[in-house]
Amino acid sequence: MPKPKFIFMDELQRLIWQGENDQVDFKQRVTQPEKIARTMVSFANTRGGTILIGVKDNGVVCGVDPEEEKHTLQLAANFYCDPPVALTYEEIEVDHHLVLKVTIPESRHKPHFAKVKEDDWRGYVRVKDTSVQTSKMVNKVLQHEEPQFERLPLDRHENAALEMLQKQPRLTLKQYMKAANLSERRAHRILVKLVIHGYLRLHDKEKEEYYTLS
């Protein structure tokens, strides 16, 4: 068994103080591989990230048995993620508690999917502190491009979508195509880009997909 690492304690405290965000997630325990797989996939599909296990949502360190957690994590990474997600581990001792730091790099094999139930695999990306389910169009963008998951300068068509949503609560693809005079393919790619970069939120549970401001 590897010895706990002490030299990273300052880094751990910094991560905890910053709170959960687009690259950090807290877990008190990991008991359900299908749920942690969604977080793993969202990090792998976005900019990578860190899961701190043994830390409550409010940032309080409670500690875990690292070996028990690793078993569930590897199960999730290998059998509930497709393709499997790469993990690295560090054990860090804080105030006599062990925290397991799990690092998931940004993947070169996007998109990854998480198993929700039998024969039901779904893609996720990380937006702020949430793993957001993707649409088929987002998955195509992930597969064929190398998006930069950060706030970017926007062009006039991208700003037009945000301006429309400042005046109305939701925006559909057809509404945006008509208002911006764009082809379906170009309009869809612009809206997907705005979702990936955290400007918009995609709602795809309805009969017709629509977008709102994040």
Protein Blocks (a to p, Z undefined) as FASTA:
>chain_A
ZZddfklmmmmmmmmmnopafkbccdfbdfblklmmmmmmmmmmmnopaddehiafkopa
ebpafklmmmmmmmmmmmmcccddddddddddeehiacddddddddfkbccdddfbghia
cddddehjaccdddfklmmmmmmmccddddddddfklmmmmmmmmmpmbdcfklmmmmno
pafklmmmmmmmmmmnopaccdfkbmbdcdddZZ
